Amino acid sequence: MSDNVGGAPAAGEEKPKSCFSFNYENMLKLAKVLQIVSALFLMAIVIVRFVYFVQLGSLPNYIMTFYFPVFAIYLLLFECGWMSIRRKFYLMNFFWGKAIFDFFLGCMIISAYVVPPIDVPATIFFFVTTIVLVTISICFRKEERERIDQDLEAIRKSDEERAKKLEAKKQKALDLANKV
C-alpha cells in the first residue's frame, strides 16, 4: 500500500478493477452476454409463438417464427467463437455490427401487420440492446480496432496453417499416385 493521502494509487500500484467499471473488457463481456440473452430471448419467443400459434394473426408472423431459431443458433455459435461463422459474417465481430443485427431483429419482430403482445417486450429489448452496443462502439472504437486486428492476425495464421496442411496432403497424394 502506498502512503498517499486521498486514496489515489501510487505510480507503481495498479488501480483495483471493478466488475462494474466502464472499461473495454467489461463492455466486451456485456456485449457477449447481451447477444447470448438475445439468442435465448428469440428461442423463448419461438416457444411462446408455437404455443399460441393460432393467435399470431398474420402470415409474416408465421413465417418469422421459423426464422427466429436460425438467427438464435447463429448468435449462439458466433458468441461461442466458431471461426467459420466469425469469418463468414464478419460485421458481427464489431459492436456496431451486432447493433445493426439487433436493430434488424427488433424491426423484423415488430414489422408484421398484426403485432402479438409477446413481441412488444422483445422489440423493446432489441432496440435497447442496439442503443447499448452503439454506445459501446462509439466509446471504445480504438480498442475494438486493436482487438479486430489481433483476431484478423489469428485468422490469417490459422488459414496459413490449414493451407500448409492441405498442401502437404496434396503432395502426399501426388507422391502416392506417382508410385503407382
Order of alpha helices (4+ residues) and beta strands (2+ residues): alpha-alpha-alpha-alpha-alpha-alpha
